[in-house]
Amino acid sequence: MSGSNVGRVAPALAFAAIVATLVAVRLTRHDAAGPAEPRDRSAVAMTKLRFVDVTERAGLAEPHSHADLTGESAMTAGAAVADVDGDGDLDVYLTRVGLPNRLLINDGNGAFVDRAAAAGVEGPAGGSSAAAFGDIDGDGDLDLIVTPAGGASPAVYLSNGDGTFADATATSGLADLPALGDAALAQAHGVTLSDFDRDGDLDVLMTHWDAQVPAALADAGANDIEPDADGRTVCPRARWLAARGFPRAADAPANRARLYRNDGAGRLSDATADLGLPFAQIMGFTGRFADVDGDGWDDLLVTGDFCTSRVFRNVEGQRFEDITEASRAATDENGMGSALTDLNGDGIIDWFVTGIGPVGDAPAPLQLGGFGNSGNRAYLGGGDGTFRDATDELGLRNGGWGWGAAYADFANDGVPELVMTNGYSIGADDTAESADDPIVVWERDGSSTRPAREVARAAGIRDTGLGRALVAFDADDDGDLDLLVANFGAEPVLYRNDTEAAHWLTVRLDDPATAGNRSGFGARVRVVTASGATTRWLIAGGSYESQEPAEVHVGLGVQERFDEIEVTWPGATEPQIVRGAAADRTIVVTRTPSGP
């Protein structure tokens, strides 16, 4: 949710109300006739994008969860995409609450068969939230970590190499988390694998939303805080909390957010305190690693509720330094989803954060005294660890009650689109405002100076479920990116991309000398054509409760070939060059032993 509604209206009582209130959901929100038209959209924009709902024919038409769940359960519906069986196409893992998780193996044409039970990865008892694939034990195949939707430990599944997995939770180091006690709303919302210390194995970050509002927010004065006029400094609520030492509610259990180091063999040890990460102060949703200050080390950016989003500089893998205020980012009031990408085409990493805001001219979800409803943030990076808030000039502020986001070139024309899910319902108080808001798709005309326009309906994307995770990937192996949406309480939705064909290139990385991080997480990929250059990064994880595939997809438009691919591997200062060839293919770039 954002827990943000709590603390603005009688905080001590609001949590109890959330727990006691049934979640209003609908089991079907994308039937053949389409849902009712969105309330605030009288005109349909024109767009080149064309999508078709293929959920049923793809074999995905099963609900995420039971519809009678309450409270924070409505905040989860996860999706992870990876080539699980090594056959070249992309498979899907869906987390669920009250039902077993699904491991959907792709037949290569976009049809999926559930193999979770046979593989032994149906998930922890009580339900799951997020999941991530990666080679945890360094043996060359993909393992799986699943976070719980309640008080259980995360589940760690090590691949046996034959399509089945062994439960290694007990020996992983992830089973030693503090007990939650009666904190029924506590939930881990994200798991991200990354080699932040560049030792060649994948470390594990878990983000955790906290059921306990910091005690300071119960202070009546918390509702009188006003946003800073310049819009550049950290959210004033975060500053207000920091001045009080981020006190936790009485008898609150410890926050379970952790960053674990990997010993290379899959044994994980809690390094949170040693690394200087103040996770007790963060009600975290999504964590991503990327080098935003240009020093060659992947920094950590965390979105969090109650203005607790943070930017941490990675100091050579030994510690993290909180540079949030100096970065001029993290002014968001209720950060949930996160996309790290190049939003304006300057070759520098930017940061898009989903938040709570109105859709179009509709009233903001939950009327909270003008605080907490200021929408998304689009932070343009300076390449030195600083950002500039360009939300309004890019036209990206109002997307509803935001969750997952994806920045992808669906048209393969070199100008990516931005998609986000939204929607929240805790009952009669806000159902009319946010429970039925549609997915938002922003399209640009190629100019970084013109605001984006919203085109979801025109493109055929009509889902109005309680969207959470969202992943763009090539489900049917035809060279364009399709769209998967995970909805709480309803079935997921798979939209096949039928946009007119254009040229494309997919780049996958292989570093044989690096056992755990063979996929090259942290690498910079630059594709050069006659029309210019596109820069992307292989960033582990994904937006809210999601994992993107370990590849870089670039639209080439009318260009039938590329001139070169430049891959700057983690820790390298000079790129490895791959000479030009024909477009419309997937290229695996293998790191050369003597190369950069």
C-alpha positions as CSV (number, residue, x, y, z in Angstrom):
1,M,0.0,0.0,0.0
2,S,1.7,2.7,0.9
3,G,1.4,2.6,4.6
4,S,1.2,6.3,4.0
5,N,-2.4,6.6,4.8
6,V,-1.6,5.6,8.3
7,G,-0.2,8.4,10.4
8,R,-2.1,11.1,8.6
9,V,-5.4,10.1,10.0
10,A,-5.3,8.8,13.6
11,P,-2.3,6.5,13.1
12,A,-2.9,4.3,16.1
13,L,-6.3,3.4,14.9
14,A,-5.7,3.2,11.2
15,F,-3.6,0.0,11.2
16,A,-6.3,-1.8,13.2
17,A,-8.9,-0.6,10.6
18,I,-6.7,-1.9,7.8
19,V,-6.3,-5.3,9.4
20,A,-10.0,-5.6,10.1
21,T,-11.2,-4.4,6.7
22,L,-11.8,-6.8,3.8
23,V,-10.0,-6.0,0.6
24,A,-12.4,-5.2,-2.2
25,V,-11.2,-7.1,-5.3
26,R,-12.6,-8.3,-8.5
27,L,-11.7,-11.6,-10.0
28,T,-12.0,-10.5,-13.6
29,R,-10.9,-7.1,-14.9
30,H,-10.0,-7.8,-18.5
31,D,-12.8,-9.8,-20.2
32,A,-13.3,-9.8,-23.9
33,A,-15.6,-6.8,-23.8
34,G,-13.2,-4.8,-21.8
35,P,-13.8,-3.0,-18.5
36,A,-15.8,0.2,-18.1
37,E,-14.1,3.2,-19.5
38,P,-11.8,5.1,-17.0
39,R,-13.7,7.9,-15.3
40,D,-11.4,10.7,-16.2
41,R,-10.5,10.0,-19.9
42,S,-12.9,11.4,-22.4
43,A,-10.7,11.2,-25.4
44,V,-8.4,8.4,-26.6
45,A,-5.0,9.4,-27.8
46,M,-3.5,8.0,-31.0
47,T,-0.5,5.7,-30.7
48,K,1.6,3.4,-32.8
49,L,1.4,0.7,-30.0
50,R,-0.9,-2.3,-30.4
51,F,-1.4,-4.9,-27.7
52,V,-3.7,-7.9,-27.4
53,D,-4.6,-9.7,-24.2
54,V,-3.5,-13.4,-24.6
55,T,-3.7,-14.4,-20.9
56,E,-6.0,-17.4,-21.4
57,R,-4.3,-18.8,-24.5
58,A,-0.9,-18.4,-22.8
59,G,-2.0,-20.6,-19.9
60,L,-1.8,-17.8,-17.2
61,A,-5.5,-17.6,-16.4
62,E,-5.4,-18.4,-12.7
63,P,-5.9,-15.9,-9.9
64,H,-3.1,-14.5,-7.9
65,S,-4.8,-15.2,-4.6
66,H,-8.0,-15.7,-2.7
67,A,-10.2,-12.6,-2.8
68,D,-11.1,-12.5,0.9
69,L,-7.7,-11.5,2.2
70,T,-7.2,-8.4,4.4
71,G,-4.7,-5.7,5.1
72,E,-1.3,-5.8,3.7
73,S,-2.0,-9.0,1.8
74,A,-3.5,-6.7,-0.9
75,M,0.0,-5.2,-1.4
76,T,1.5,-8.2,-3.1
77,A,1.5,-10.0,-6.5
78,G,5.1,-10.7,-7.6
79,A,6.6,-11.9,-10.9
80,A,10.1,-12.9,-11.9
81,V,11.2,-13.6,-15.5
82,A,14.3,-15.7,-16.4
83,D,15.4,-18.5,-18.7
84,V,15.0,-21.1,-16.0
85,D,15.6,-24.2,-18.1
86,G,18.3,-22.8,-20.3
87,D,16.6,-23.3,-23.6
88,G,16.9,-19.7,-24.7
89,D,13.3,-18.5,-24.1
90,L,12.0,-16.7,-21.0
91,D,10.0,-18.4,-18.3
92,V,7.9,-16.8,-15.5
93,Y,7.6,-17.4,-11.8
94,L,4.5,-15.9,-10.1
95,T,4.1,-15.5,-6.4
96,R,0.7,-15.9,-4.7
97,V,-1.0,-15.6,-1.4
98,G,-3.2,-18.4,-0.2
99,L,-2.3,-20.5,-3.3
100,P,0.9,-22.2,-4.4
101,N,3.3,-20.2,-6.5
102,R,3.6,-21.0,-10.2
103,L,6.7,-21.8,-12.3
104,L,5.5,-21.3,-15.8
105,I,7.8,-22.8,-18.4
106,N,7.7,-21.3,-21.9
107,D,7.3,-23.5,-24.9
108,G,9.1,-20.9,-27.1
109,N,5.9,-19.5,-28.6
110,G,4.5,-17.8,-25.6
111,A,2.5,-20.7,-24.1
112,F,3.3,-21.7,-20.6
113,V,2.9,-24.8,-18.5
114,D,3.1,-24.7,-14.7
115,R,5.9,-26.9,-13.3
116,A,6.1,-25.5,-9.8
117,A,5.0,-28.7,-8.0
118,A,7.2,-31.0,-10.0
119,A,10.2,-28.6,-9.5
120,G,9.6,-28.3,-5.8
121,V,9.2,-24.5,-5.8
122,E,5.6,-23.9,-4.7
123,G,6.9,-21.4,-2.1
124,P,6.8,-20.8,1.6
125,A,3.7,-21.7,3.6
126,G,1.4,-18.7,4.1
127,G,2.1,-17.1,0.8
128,S,4.9,-15.3,-1.1
129,S,5.6,-11.7,-2.2
130,A,8.7,-11.3,-4.4
131,A,11.1,-13.7,-6.1
132,A,14.5,-13.6,-7.8
133,F,16.5,-16.1,-9.9
134,G,20.3,-16.1,-9.8
135,D,23.2,-18.5,-9.5
136,I,23.5,-18.3,-5.7
137,D,25.9,-21.2,-5.2
138,G,28.1,-20.5,-8.3
139,D,27.5,-23.9,-10.0
140,G,26.4,-22.5,-13.3
141,D,22.6,-22.8,-13.0
142,L,19.8,-20.6,-11.7
143,D,18.7,-20.8,-8.2
144,L,15.6,-19.2,-6.6
145,I,14.9,-17.0,-3.6
146,V,11.3,-16.3,-2.6
147,T,10.3,-13.8,0.1
148,P,7.3,-14.5,2.4
149,A,4.0,-12.7,2.6
150,G,4.0,-13.0,6.3
151,G,6.2,-13.9,9.2
152,A,8.0,-16.9,7.7
153,S,11.6,-17.0,6.6
154,P,12.4,-16.5,2.9
155,A,12.7,-19.7,0.9
156,V,16.0,-20.6,-0.8
157,Y,15.8,-23.2,-3.6
158,L,19.0,-24.4,-5.2
159,S,18.8,-25.9,-8.7
160,N,19.6,-29.6,-9.1
161,G,20.4,-29.0,-12.7
162,D,17.6,-31.2,-14.0
163,G,14.6,-28.9,-13.7
164,T,14.1,-29.6,-10.0
165,F,15.2,-27.6,-6.9
166,A,16.3,-28.5,-3.4
167,D,15.1,-26.5,-0.4
168,A,18.3,-25.0,1.1
169,T,16.6,-22.5,3.4
170,A,17.9,-24.0,6.6
171,T,21.5,-23.8,5.6
172,S,21.4,-20.6,3.6
173,G,21.7,-18.0,6.4
174,L,18.3,-16.5,5.6
175,A,16.4,-18.5,8.2
176,D,17.9,-16.5,11.1
177,L,15.6,-13.4,10.9
178,P,14.1,-12.0,14.1
179,A,10.6,-13.1,14.9
180,L,7.7,-10.8,14.0
181,G,5.6,-11.4,17.0
182,D,2.1,-10.1,16.4
183,A,3.0,-7.8,13.6
184,A,0.6,-9.3,11.2
185,L,1.1,-6.7,8.5
186,A,4.9,-7.0,8.2
187,Q,6.0,-8.3,4.8
188,A,9.1,-8.5,2.7
189,H,8.4,-6.8,-0.6
190,G,11.6,-7.2,-2.6
191,V,14.5,-9.4,-3.2
192,T,17.4,-8.3,-5.4
193,L,20.6,-10.2,-6.3
194,S,23.7,-8.1,-7.1
195,D,27.4,-8.4,-6.9
196,F,27.8,-5.0,-5.0
197,D,31.2,-5.9,-3.7
198,R,32.6,-7.2,-7.1
199,D,33.9,-10.4,-5.7
200,G,32.2,-12.5,-8.4
201,D,29.2,-13.9,-6.5
202,L,25.7,-12.7,-6.0
203,D,24.7,-11.0,-2.7
204,V,21.1,-10.7,-1.6
205,L,19.1,-7.6,-0.6
206,M,15.7,-8.0,1.0
207,T,13.5,-4.9,1.5
208,H,10.8,-5.0,4.1
209,W,7.8,-2.8,4.7
210,D,7.2,-2.4,8.4
211,A,3.9,-2.9,10.0
212,Q,4.8,-0.5,12.8
213,V,4.6,3.1,12.0
214,P,7.4,4.9,13.8
215,A,6.1,6.1,17.1
216,A,6.9,9.7,16.2
217,L,4.2,9.6,13.5
218,A,1.6,9.2,16.2
219,D,2.5,12.7,17.4
220,A,-0.2,15.1,16.5
221,G,2.4,17.4,15.1
222,A,3.2,14.9,12.3
223,N,0.1,16.0,10.5
224,D,1.2,19.6,10.4
225,I,4.4,19.0,8.4
226,E,4.5,21.0,5.2
227,P,6.4,20.1,2.1
228,D,9.5,22.2,1.3
229,A,8.9,25.0,-1.1
230,D,11.9,24.3,-3.3
231,G,11.0,20.7,-3.9
232,R,14.7,19.7,-3.9
233,T,15.3,18.7,-0.3
234,V,14.4,15.4,1.3
235,C,10.8,15.0,2.1
236,P,10.2,17.0,5.3
237,R,8.5,14.0,7.1
238,A,11.7,12.1,6.7
239,R,13.7,15.0,8.2
240,W,11.2,15.3,11.0
241,L,11.6,11.6,11.8
242,A,15.3,11.8,11.6
243,A,15.4,14.6,14.1
244,R,13.7,12.2,16.5
245,G,15.9,9.3,15.8
246,F,13.3,7.3,13.8
247,P,11.7,6.0,17.0
248,R,9.8,2.8,16.6
249,A,6.4,2.0,18.1
250,A,6.5,0.5,21.5
251,D,7.4,-3.2,21.5
252,A,7.8,-3.2,17.7
253,P,9.9,-6.1,16.4
254,A,13.0,-5.4,14.4
255,N,12.7,-4.5,10.8
256,R,13.7,-7.5,8.7
257,A,15.3,-5.7,5.8
258,R,18.8,-7.1,5.2
259,L,21.8,-7.1,2.9
260,Y,23.6,-10.4,2.9
261,R,27.1,-11.2,1.6
262,N,27.6,-14.4,-0.3
263,D,30.6,-16.6,0.5
264,G,30.5,-17.9,-3.1
265,A,29.0,-21.2,-2.2
266,G,25.5,-20.0,-1.4
267,R,26.0,-19.3,2.3
268,L,24.7,-15.9,3.2
269,S,25.7,-13.7,6.1
270,D,24.0,-10.6,7.4
271,A,26.3,-7.6,6.6
272,T,23.7,-4.9,7.1
273,A,25.2,-3.3,10.2
274,D,28.8,-3.7,9.0
275,L,28.0,-1.9,5.8
276,G,26.3,1.0,7.6
277,L,22.8,0.6,6.2
278,P,20.1,2.0,8.5
279,F,17.4,-0.3,7.5
280,A,15.6,0.2,10.8
281,Q,14.7,3.7,9.5
282,I,13.3,2.5,6.2
283,M,9.9,1.1,5.4
284,G,11.3,-0.3,2.2
285,F,9.5,-1.6,-0.9
286,T,12.1,-1.8,-3.8
287,G,15.9,-1.8,-3.8
288,R,18.1,-1.5,-6.9
289,F,21.8,-1.4,-7.4
290,A,23.4,0.8,-10.0
291,D,26.4,3.1,-10.4
292,V,24.9,6.5,-10.2
293,D,28.1,8.4,-9.3
294,G,30.3,7.0,-12.0
295,D,33.0,5.5,-9.7
296,G,32.6,1.9,-11.0
297,W,30.8,0.6,-7.9
298,D,27.1,-0.1,-7.8
299,D,25.3,2.2,-5.4
300,L,22.0,1.3,-3.7
301,L,18.7,3.1,-4.2
302,V,15.7,2.1,-2.1
303,T,12.1,3.3,-2.4
304,G,10.2,3.4,0.9
305,D,7.0,4.5,2.5
306,F,6.7,7.6,4.7
307,C,9.4,9.4,2.8
308,T,12.1,6.9,3.6
309,S,13.4,6.4,0.1
310,R,17.2,6.6,0.2
311,V,20.3,6.9,-1.9
312,F,23.4,5.1,-0.6
313,R,26.9,5.5,-2.2
314,N,28.9,2.3,-2.4
315,V,32.3,2.9,-0.9
316,E,34.3,0.2,-2.8
317,G,32.1,-2.6,-1.5
318,Q,33.1,-2.1,2.1
319,R,30.4,0.3,3.4
320,F,27.6,2.5,2.2
321,E,27.3,6.2,2.7
322,D,23.9,7.9,2.9
323,I,23.9,10.7,0.3
324,T,20.2,11.1,0.0
325,E,20.0,14.8,0.8
326,A,23.1,15.6,-1.2
327,S,21.8,13.7,-4.2
328,R,18.7,16.0,-4.3
329,A,16.6,12.8,-4.9
330,A,14.2,11.0,-2.6
331,T,11.8,13.8,-2.2
332,D,9.0,11.3,-3.0
333,E,6.5,10.9,-0.2
334,N,5.5,7.3,-0.8
335,G,8.0,5.6,-2.9
336,M,7.0,2.1,-4.1
337,G,8.2,1.0,-7.5
338,S,11.6,1.9,-9.0
339,A,13.0,2.0,-12.5
340,L,16.7,2.8,-13.1
341,T,17.2,3.7,-16.8
342,D,18.1,6.6,-19.2
343,L,14.9,8.6,-19.4
344,N,16.2,11.5,-21.5
345,G,18.7,9.8,-23.8
346,D,21.9,11.4,-22.4
347,G,23.6,8.1,-21.5
348,I,23.3,8.7,-17.7
349,I,21.2,6.6,-15.3
350,D,18.0,8.3,-14.2
351,W,15.6,7.1,-11.5
352,F,11.8,6.9,-11.8
353,V,9.9,6.3,-8.6
354,T,6.2,5.4,-8.4
355,G,4.1,7.0,-5.7
356,I,0.5,8.0,-4.8
357,G,-1.2,10.6,-7.0
358,P,-4.4,11.2,-8.9
359,V,-5.2,9.9,-12.3
360,G,-5.9,12.8,-14.7
361,D,-8.3,15.2,-13.1
362,A,-9.7,12.7,-10.5
363,P,-9.3,13.4,-6.8
364,A,-6.2,12.0,-5.2
365,P,-6.6,8.6,-3.5
366,L,-7.2,9.2,0.2
367,Q,-7.6,12.8,1.1
368,L,-4.7,13.3,3.5
369,G,-4.6,17.0,4.1
370,G,-2.6,17.8,0.9
371,F,0.3,15.7,2.1
372,G,1.3,12.4,0.7
373,N,-0.4,12.6,-2.6
374,S,2.2,14.3,-4.8
375,G,2.6,11.4,-7.2
376,N,5.6,9.9,-9.0
377,R,9.1,11.3,-9.3
378,A,11.4,11.3,-12.3
379,Y,14.9,12.1,-11.2
380,L,17.4,12.9,-14.0
381,G,20.9,11.8,-13.1
382,G,23.9,14.0,-13.3
383,G,26.3,11.1,-13.4
384,D,28.0,12.2,-10.2
385,G,25.5,11.0,-7.7
386,T,23.2,14.0,-8.0
387,F,19.7,14.2,-9.5
388,R,17.3,16.8,-10.8
389,D,13.6,16.5,-10.4
390,A,12.1,16.6,-13.9
391,T,8.8,15.0,-13.1
392,D,6.5,17.7,-14.4
393,E,8.5,18.6,-17.5
394,L,8.5,15.0,-18.5
395,G,4.8,14.7,-17.7
396,L,5.1,11.7,-15.4
397,R,3.7,12.8,-12.1
398,N,0.1,11.4,-12.0
399,G,-0.3,7.7,-12.5
400,G,-2.6,6.7,-9.7
401,W,-1.6,4.7,-6.6
402,G,1.6,3.5,-8.1
403,W,3.4,0.2,-7.8
404,G,5.4,-1.5,-10.6
405,A,7.0,0.3,-13.5
406,A,8.8,-0.7,-16.7
407,Y,10.8,1.4,-19.1
408,A,10.9,-0.4,-22.5
409,D,11.0,0.2,-26.2
410,F,7.8,-1.6,-27.1
411,A,7.7,-0.1,-30.6
412,N,11.4,-0.9,-31.3
413,D,11.8,2.6,-32.6
414,G,14.5,3.8,-30.3
415,V,12.1,5.8,-28.1
416,P,11.1,3.7,-25.0
417,E,7.7,3.9,-23.3
418,L,7.1,4.0,-19.6
419,V,4.4,1.8,-18.1
420,M,3.1,1.6,-14.5
421,T,0.5,-0.3,-12.6
422,N,-1.6,1.2,-9.9
423,G,-4.7,0.7,-7.7
424,Y,-5.4,0.1,-4.1
425,S,-8.4,-0.8,-2.0
426,I,-8.9,-1.2,1.7
427,G,-12.6,-0.8,1.7
428,A,-15.4,1.8,1.2
429,D,-13.2,4.7,2.2
430,D,-11.1,4.7,-1.0
431,T,-12.5,2.1,-3.3
432,A,-14.1,4.7,-5.5
433,E,-10.9,6.6,-5.9
434,S,-8.2,4.1,-6.6
435,A,-9.4,0.5,-6.8
436,D,-10.4,0.6,-10.5
437,D,-7.7,2.9,-12.0
438,P,-6.3,1.7,-15.3
439,I,-2.7,0.9,-16.1
440,V,-0.9,4.0,-17.4
441,V,1.3,4.0,-20.5
442,W,3.3,7.1,-21.3
443,E,4.6,7.6,-24.9
444,R,7.1,10.2,-26.1
445,D,7.7,11.6,-29.6
446,G,11.4,11.3,-29.4
447,S,12.0,14.7,-27.9
448,S,13.3,14.8,-24.4
449,T,11.9,18.3,-23.9
450,R,8.2,17.5,-24.6
451,P,5.9,15.9,-21.9
452,A,4.9,12.3,-22.4
453,R,1.3,11.5,-23.3
454,E,-0.9,8.7,-21.9
455,V,-1.9,6.1,-24.5
456,A,-2.8,2.9,-22.7
457,R,-6.4,2.6,-23.9
458,A,-5.5,3.4,-27.5
459,A,-2.8,0.7,-27.3
460,G,-5.2,-1.9,-26.2
461,I,-4.1,-2.1,-22.6
462,R,-7.2,-1.9,-20.5
463,D,-6.5,-3.8,-17.3
464,T,-7.9,-2.2,-14.2
465,G,-6.9,-4.7,-11.6
466,L,-5.0,-4.0,-8.4
467,G,-1.7,-4.2,-10.4
468,R,1.5,-4.8,-8.5
469,A,4.5,-6.4,-10.3
470,L,5.0,-5.6,-14.0
471,V,7.6,-7.0,-16.4
472,A,8.3,-6.2,-20.1
473,F,9.9,-9.2,-21.9
474,D,9.7,-11.1,-25.2
475,A,7.3,-13.9,-24.2
476,D,6.8,-15.3,-27.7
477,D,10.3,-14.8,-29.0
478,D,9.3,-12.6,-32.0
479,G,11.7,-9.7,-31.3
480,D,9.3,-7.3,-29.6
481,L,8.6,-6.8,-25.9
482,D,5.3,-8.1,-24.4
483,L,3.9,-7.0,-21.1
484,L,3.1,-9.1,-18.0
485,V,1.0,-7.6,-15.2
486,A,0.6,-9.3,-11.8
487,N,-2.8,-8.4,-10.2
488,F,-3.7,-8.9,-6.6
489,G,-6.8,-11.0,-6.2
490,A,-7.2,-11.6,-9.9
491,E,-5.4,-13.4,-12.7
492,P,-2.3,-11.9,-14.1
493,V,-2.5,-10.4,-17.6
494,L,-0.2,-11.0,-20.5
495,Y,-0.4,-8.5,-23.3
496,R,1.1,-9.7,-26.6
497,N,2.8,-6.9,-28.5
498,D,1.4,-6.6,-32.1
499,T,2.9,-3.2,-32.9
500,E,4.1,-2.9,-36.5
501,A,7.5,-4.5,-36.8
502,A,10.8,-2.6,-36.5
503,H,14.4,-3.7,-36.1
504,W,15.8,-4.7,-32.7
505,L,18.7,-6.2,-30.9
506,T,18.8,-8.2,-27.6
507,V,22.2,-8.5,-25.8
508,R,22.9,-11.1,-23.2
509,L,26.3,-11.3,-21.3
510,D,28.4,-14.2,-20.3
511,D,31.5,-14.0,-18.1
512,P,32.8,-17.5,-17.7
513,A,35.5,-16.5,-15.2
514,T,32.9,-15.2,-12.8
515,A,31.1,-18.1,-11.2
516,G,28.1,-16.4,-9.6
517,N,27.7,-13.2,-11.6
518,R,28.2,-14.8,-15.0
519,S,25.2,-12.8,-16.4
520,G,27.2,-9.6,-15.9
521,F,24.9,-7.7,-13.5
522,G,26.3,-4.2,-13.2
523,A,27.6,-4.0,-16.8
524,R,27.0,-1.0,-19.1
525,V,25.9,-1.8,-22.7
526,R,26.0,0.8,-25.5
527,V,24.6,-0.1,-28.9
528,V,25.8,2.1,-31.8
529,T,24.0,2.4,-35.1
530,A,24.0,4.9,-38.0
531,S,21.3,6.8,-36.2
532,G,23.1,7.2,-32.9
533,A,23.8,5.3,-29.7
534,T,21.6,3.8,-27.0
535,T,23.0,3.2,-23.5
536,R,21.5,0.6,-21.2
537,W,22.6,-1.1,-18.0
538,L,22.2,-4.7,-16.9
539,I,20.6,-3.9,-13.5
540,A,19.6,-6.8,-11.3
541,G,16.1,-7.1,-10.0
542,G,13.2,-5.1,-11.2
543,S,10.5,-2.7,-10.1
544,Y,8.0,-3.5,-7.3
545,E,8.1,-7.3,-6.4
546,S,9.5,-8.1,-9.8
547,Q,12.6,-9.3,-11.6
548,E,13.4,-8.4,-15.2
549,P,15.3,-10.9,-17.4
550,A,19.1,-10.7,-17.5
551,E,19.4,-9.1,-20.9
552,V,19.3,-5.7,-22.6
553,H,16.8,-5.1,-25.4
554,V,17.3,-2.1,-27.8
555,G,14.9,-1.0,-30.5
556,L,16.8,0.0,-33.7
557,G,13.9,1.4,-35.8
558,V,14.7,1.4,-39.5
559,Q,18.3,0.4,-39.0
560,E,18.9,-3.1,-40.4
561,R,22.3,-3.6,-38.6
562,F,24.2,-2.2,-35.7
563,D,27.8,-0.8,-36.0
564,E,29.1,-2.0,-32.7
565,I,28.2,-3.1,-29.2
566,E,30.3,-1.7,-26.3
567,V,30.2,-3.7,-23.1
568,T,31.8,-2.2,-20.0
569,W,32.0,-5.1,-17.6
570,P,31.8,-4.6,-13.8
571,G,35.1,-3.3,-12.5
572,A,36.4,-2.6,-16.0
573,T,37.4,0.9,-17.2
574,E,37.4,0.2,-20.9
575,P,34.7,-1.4,-23.0
576,Q,34.8,-4.7,-24.8
577,I,33.9,-4.0,-28.5
578,V,31.7,-6.3,-30.6
579,R,31.8,-5.3,-34.3
580,G,28.7,-4.7,-36.3
581,A,26.3,-7.2,-37.8
582,A,22.7,-7.6,-38.9
583,A,20.0,-6.7,-36.5
584,D,17.0,-8.7,-35.4
585,R,18.8,-11.2,-33.3
586,T,19.9,-12.1,-29.8
587,I,23.7,-11.7,-29.3
588,V,25.6,-13.3,-26.4
589,V,28.7,-11.3,-25.6
590,T,31.3,-13.4,-23.9
591,R,33.9,-11.6,-21.8
592,T,37.3,-12.2,-23.3
593,P,40.0,-13.5,-20.8
594,S,42.5,-10.8,-21.8
595,G,39.9,-8.2,-22.4
596,P,38.6,-5.4,-20.2
